[in-house]
């Protein structure tokens, strides 16, 4: 069975990598792209894109109507556009696989409701690197024994949201097993505002943005006489491709929204 794919964000670094991946997959077929530029062109008409006769649309609804037989939307854009793309795809019974981070809890709830109503599968994953998913799960396990924890996430300087979706997801998972406590000195004072990072359930999240980085995160736990660091590094965007392929295959089996790749991985 061939799965027909629409990619939103083909000119981005993740989108470009995804299109290269699709070219080498016999069971995945790229049928269209959504892009805020190059409406009416094909990929082969755009500098830096492969010589593929794949149409580009600016309007997602037009794209979905013209390619009503498409199976999956892979969205790798930015939060505002990604939300519109995902919502419109669900309304047209096209299954979204979303790597765009930065959605609000209200947006995820609305998309989850729509996914259930339309019986159309959807996977939203803060991170498609399997190693990163494992890092988050290991951190969840460790938090049961080490309630003192800080998260440091580092990304390229073109990333728009901070903290990253992966860091937020990690904090949510840790919250489920960690005994709530106030960390640090009770009279701690920031002499420069923000120097201690974001406060999530009395955990601290620190965001670093620098050229040369891809996606990196470490979760540091502290205890009496010891520290434990759980770390993952994506040193190229190849690290996300296996997770995207897996999510595409899994979303075909779903009739609801799943948030987090760990929920479709066999973690036993």
DRENMI-428318 format. One record per residue: x, y, z of N, C-alpha, C, CB in turn. Coordinates in steps of 0.02 Angstrom, whole numbers, plus 50000, padded with zeros to 5 digits. Atoms other than C-alpha are relative to their C-alpha. Glycine has a CB too. Example, Ala and Ser with C-alpha at 12.3 -4.5 7.8 and 13.67 -1.06 7.14 Angstrom:
500454994150000506154977550390500455006050000499505000150062;499584994149997506844994750357499615005550037500205002349929;
# end
This chain:
500424994050000500005000050000500435006250000499535000150061;499644993750004500645017249950499625005350039500115002149926;500304994649961500315031450072500165006649965500275000050074;499924993850036500025048049985500095005850050499405001349953;499784995149950500865062650074499975007149972500714998550022;499934992850012500675081550076500485002750053499305003750003;499524997049954502125091250154499895007550005500734998549978;500044992849988501875108450231500685002450026499435001850051;499354997449980503475118550243500574996949961500114999050073;499485003650038504515111150101500675003549996499754998749931;499374996450006505815124950100500405000250065499875007149977;499655000149937506245123350284500504994350004499514999450058;499495005249995507695112750341499704993250014500515001850055;500335006349987506575099350413499584997749941499575000550063;500415001750058505395100050264500424997349943499615006049978;499565002250054506825098450140500274993050014500585004949991;499755006649982507535083550235499454994749992500265000050073;500565004750007505815075450238499874998349927499375003050032;500115001350072505605077350050500544995449973499995006649960;499475004550021507305069250023499874992950025500695002450027;500165006649973506765054950136499454996749959499795000650073;500575002950037505125052550041500214997649931499455005249993;499775002150066506065051149877500294993050000500535004949974;499685006649995506895035249941499554994750032500645000750040;500475004649969505345027050013499494997649948499665003250060;500455002650051504395015549895499275000250020500194992849984;500695000249977502825015350003499725006850018499944995450059;500224993249985502725034250030500065004349938500415003050059;500014996150062502235045749887499835007350015499504997149950;500134992949992502375064749892499555002349943500675004150001;500484998050052500855071849800499905007549996499334996750012;500094992750001500835090349849500375003150059499255001850004;499684996249945501625103849958499585006250015500735002049982;500304993749979500945118650056500565004750020499494998950059;499464995349989502045134050058499725007049996500594999049950;500264993250001501735152450095500275003949940500185003750064;499754997150062502725156349936499924994849945500755002250007;499965004550058502785148749762499334996749982500514994650013;500665002750017500905146049744499944999049925499445004750026;500095001550071500505137749577500614997149966499805006149965;499405002950029502285132049547500044992550018500635003750026;499855006849979502985114449561500685000150034499994995149940;499365000149965504475109049666500595001149953500084993350035;499444999350046505585108149513500125007349979499894995749939;499944992950018505255126849484500345004250056499325003049985;499754996349942505965131649656500734998350011499594998350063;499295001049990507825134049682500134996050064500375006850005;499825004149943508585121049797499554994150012500015004250061;500465005649992507145108849778500144994749946499275002449997;499885005350049507225092049689499565000949937499864993150031;500354999350064506645090549508499394995549999500474998349941;500625003849995504925084049553499415004149976499884997750073;500584996650026503315088349464499434999750052499774996949933;500475000149944502415090749631499735007150010500354997450065;500294993249995501195105449643500065003050069499274999849979;499944996249937501355118949776499385004550006500655004350001;500594995949986499865127749856500155004550060499384995550014;499964995749942499795142649971499404998850046500035007449979;500625000949962498005139250026499924992650018499395002549959;500045007149982497895122950126499344996849980500094999250075;500655002850019496035120650092499994998249926499435004850016;499975001650072496315121649905500424993849988500305006049961;499575005950007497725109049921499634993650018500625000750044;500355006049977496665096750019499414998249954499755000950071;500555001450046495205098649899500244997349934499595006449989;499725002450062496295096149748500314993050007500535004849974;499685006549988497105080849828499614996450055500755000850020;500455003049951495625073349921500174992850015499295000549977;499805006949988496385056049902500654999450039500074996449933;499395000249959497925060950003499844996850067500295007150011;500095003549936498175050750162500255003950059500354993449997;499664997149942499345060850272500285006949983500574995450023;499654993650002499895078850299500584999650049499535005950018;499424999149956501655080850369500115007550006500644996349973;499934992849990501735098250445500635001450041499385002950036;499364998249968503445105550489500105007549993500604996049969;499984992850011503065124050492500095003850066499365002449965;499984996049938502745136550633499324999550033500195007549985;500635001549964501385136150768499375002949969500065002650068;500624997050026500125148350692499774996649936500105007549987;500175003350063500185140850518499864992650011500565000849948;500085007249987500365123150585499324998350029500534997650046;500675001249971498765124650686499465000349946499855005250055;500494999450055497775130550534500054994049953500125006649961;499925005850045498515116850425499714993750031500754998949984;500245006149966498135103350554499254999950005500314999550070;500724999549994496365109250585499664998849933499795006950028;500305000750067495985110550399500074992949974500325005049951;499905006950021496735093450366499494995450033500714997650016;500485004249964495645085350500499295001049973500025001650075;500674998650028494095093950430499904996849932499905007549994;500035003250066494525086050262500224992750002500445003849951;499865007249990494905068750335500684997949972499454995849967;499305001550016496765069650298500384999950066500315005249950;499705001349934497825062950442500645004250009500154992550008;499404996049989499085075650511500534996350042499825006650034;499425001849960500815070850573500385006550009500454994349965;499794993149987501425086750656500635000150042499445003950035;499384999149963503195090850707500095007250021500594997949958;499984992949980502805109250735499885000550075499485004149961;500104999149928503035113750919499755007050014500664998650039;500244993449981502285128351012499255000650002500275005149953;500734999849992500435123751009499835001050074499674993549972;500234999149932499495129351164499594993950022499585006550007;500425005449976498555117251275499295000549972499985000050077;500674999150028496925124751213499974997849927499785007350006;499985002150070497435121851032500024992549994500605003149965;499955007450002497915103751066499334996950019500564997550047;500655002549979496255101051156499495000749943499755003750062;500474999050056495285108451009500134995249943500055007349975;499835004750053496225097850884499834992850019500755000549983;500175006749976495975082350991499254998749993500214999150073;500735000650007494095085450995499814999149927499655006250030;500165000450071494045088150807500214993349971500355005749962;499765006550023495075072450776499514994550018500684998550029;500495005049977493845062150878499345000649961499885000750076;500644998950035492325070050795500034997649928499825007450002;499945001950070492985066750620500264992949991500465004949964;499715006750001493725049750667500604999749954499474994849978;499404999350041495335055450584500615000150044499965006349956;499405000549959496995050350659500455006149994500394993949982;499544994449999498265063550709500544998550051499635006750017;499445000649954499995062750788500365006750003500484994249979;499604994049988500795078250863500584997950045499585005850033;499415002249962502575074950922500485005850010500364994249963;499514994849988503685087751007500694998349972500065001450073;499355002250026505155077350946499924993249966500534999650058;500055006350037505275063650814500634995750006499865001549927;499405004149990507015057650865499864994850054500625004450019;500165005349952506785040850950500435000650063500104993149968;499564999149942508285044351062499755005450047500705001749977;500284994649959507465060451122499394997650038499825006149957;500595002949966505855051051162500224995750058499574995949950;499745004249946506855038551264500295004350056500544995349974;499734995449950507765052851352499445002650046500365005949967;500564997549960506085059751408499714994750046499455002749954;500275005449959505485042851469500474998250057499884993849956;499525001349947507095039851566499975005550053500724999649971;500064994549952506905057051645499384999250044499975006749963;500615001349962505135052651698500134994750054499434997649953;499835005349952505805036851782500435002850056500364994249965;499534997549950507215046151870499685004850048500585003449966;500314994849958506085059851937499664997150062499505003949960;500315003349942505265047352054500494999850059499774993049983;499485000749949506915046252148500395006450011500474994549981;499624993749996507675063452113499525005849986500605000049950;500474994650013506405077552136500325006749983499565001050061;499654993950018507735091052114500264999349928500595001550050;499845001050071507895093551926499975006649963499514995049969;500014994350046508305106551795500094997449929500555005250018;499995002050071508095105451606500365005449961499284998849973;499654995450045509285113451482499884997649928500765000550017;500095001850070508745113451300500365005049956499244999849982;499604995850045509825120151158499794998649928500764998650010;500215000650070509265123550980500335005449957499245000549995;499754995250048509785132950824499665006850011499894997549927;500234993249985509535151750826499425002349956500575004849992;500584998350040508105151350699499354997250030500094997549929;500595002849968506925142150816499595005650032500204994750053;500414994449979505445153350858499744999350071499425000749954;500315000949934504745145651019500514998150053499454994749996;499575001849943505575144451188499575000050063500605005050007;499585005950010505605133551282499734995549945500064996150065;500205004650054505535119551155499424995650022500604995749979;500535004749985504075107751143500254993950037499664997949937;499715005849966505225093651198500115001450074500664998049966;499884998349930505695102851357499355000450039500375006850005;500664999749967503875106451398499724993050010499515004349958;500245006949994503415088351364500384996350054500064996349933;499605003249948504855082551474499765002150069500745001849991;500244997549935504255093651617499324996950017499945007649999;500655003149988502485086751597500074992850022499565000449937;499905007049982503105068851605500304999450070500464996649949;499685000049934504215072551756499485001650054500585005050003;500514998049951502755080851845499564994150022499565005549970;500425005849985501815064351836500294995350052499864996349938;499695004649953503085055151944500385003550056500474995449963;499594996349952504015068752040499595002450059500345006049966;500314997149941503555073252217500125007550000500274996850066;499954992750007503195091852209500405002950058499305003249998;499614996649949504455102552301500275006549972500584995550026;499694993750021505175119952297500754999050002499785005950045;499275001050005506965118952236500395006350018500184997749929;499564994449985508415129752287499855003150068499945005249946;500074996549936508535141752432499335003750002500595004950012;500654996749997506845148352492500055007649992499664998550066;499924992850007507545166052492500395001949937500355002850061;499644998650062508345164752320499715006149965499974993849953;500224994050035508275181052223500395000849935500085006350045;499674998750065508645184452039500235007349999499524998449940;499754993250006509765199552030499945002549927500725000550023;500184998550070509495198951841499404995749984500604998749950;500635003650011507705194151797500084994749945499445004949982;499985005550049507575177451707500634995750004499955002849932;499375003749998509295171351757499924992850024500495003650046;500125006849977508565155851840499574996049953499695000050069;500405003650050507555151251686499265000150016500244993049995;500725000549990505715147351669499844995350057499654997649935;500215004149944504805140051818499384996149981499865004550063;500565004450016503695125151780499924995050058500114996249932;500125004349942502975116851936500624999650045499804992949976;499394999449959504535122752030500594996249971499874997650070;499415002350037505685115051899500235005749956499834993549957;499734994650042506825126451798500164997349931500635003150033;499845001650069506945126051609500415005749971499364998849957;499554995150030508375135051521500054998849925500724999650033;499985000650073508375138551334500625003649973499365003049968;499414997350032509945141351231499865000249924500654995750016;500094999450072509875147651050500665002549969499415004949983;499364998250031511485147650948500064996949931500594997750044;499855003250064512025144850768500474994150011500315005149950;499585006049993512835127950744499664994450037500645001850036;500385005149964511595118850856499444997349956499725002850066;500605002850032510215107250794499464999450053500154992949966;500485001049946509215100350942500344995850054499354996549975;499645003249946509955095651110499635001250066500745002750005;500314999149934509285092851285500344995750052499254998449996;499775003949943509945087551452499565001450060500755001650016;500404999549939508975084151611500464998250057499364995349997;499515000949946510035086151767499634999250066500505006050004;500295001449935509485078251930500545000650053499684992950002;499534999449945510315081952097499734996650062500155007250015;500175003249936510325071952258500595000650047499804992749989;499464999649950511385070252414500634996649973499784996850067;499365002850021513175067952354500034997449929500184994650044;499995002750068512705064152173499565004249953499764992750000;500434997350053512005070652009499914994749947500315006549969;500155004550056511215061451864499805004349941499444994850019;500154996150060511205068751689499774995249944500625004149977;500265003850057510135061651548499995004849941499274997150015;499874995350054510615069251382499874996949932500725002550004;500085002350069510145067951200500215005649953499274997949985;499794995250050510915076551048499784997649931500775000950002;500115001150071510245077350871500535004149963499275002149978;499454996550034511805081450770499865001149926500644996050008;500254998450066510875081150604499264998549998500384995949945;500735001050005509075081450547499824993049976499715005249953;500135007150014509265063450489499694996550061500654996449980;500225003349938508895059150671499244999950006500305003450060;500734999549994507065064050648499624995749948499785007149994;500345003050057506695054450488499684993350016500474999249943;500305006549982506425037050560499365000950041500504995750040;500594998649960505195044250685499425002649958500165004950054;500524997550044504245053550549499704994349959500275005449953;500255005750038504125037750442499564995550044500594995849972;500395004249955503525027850592499325003250016500404998850065;500624996549984502225041150636499514999749941500145007350020;500435000450060501565041150457499664993249996500415001449936;500285006750002501325022450464499494998950056500554994750006;500455001049943500505023050636499365004149995500365001750064;500594995850003499325037450601499454997149956500185007049976;500485003350044498495027050466499554995250039500364996149944;500385004749959497875015550606499565003450052500474995150033;500314996349945497175029250718499355003449979500475005150028;500604996050011495485037750735499935005550053499384995649999;499994994749949495995050350869500705003250000499824997250070;499364996549995497405062350914500434996950054499885007650015;499495002349953498975055950998500535005550006500324993249977;499504994849988500165068451079500624996750030499735005650046;499385003149976501945061851095500134993449965499984999150075;499845006050037502825048550994500044993950046500675000849964;499955005749953503055037851151499354996250005500215002550069;500655003249993501195034051146499834995349943499475005350004;500095004950054501355024250984500614995549993499865003649934;499425004549998503065016551018499874994350048500645003950020;500045005649954503164999451098500545001050053500094993149962;499534998349947503975004751261500104994350050499775006250035;499945005649953503804987851348500664996449990499414995149992;
# end
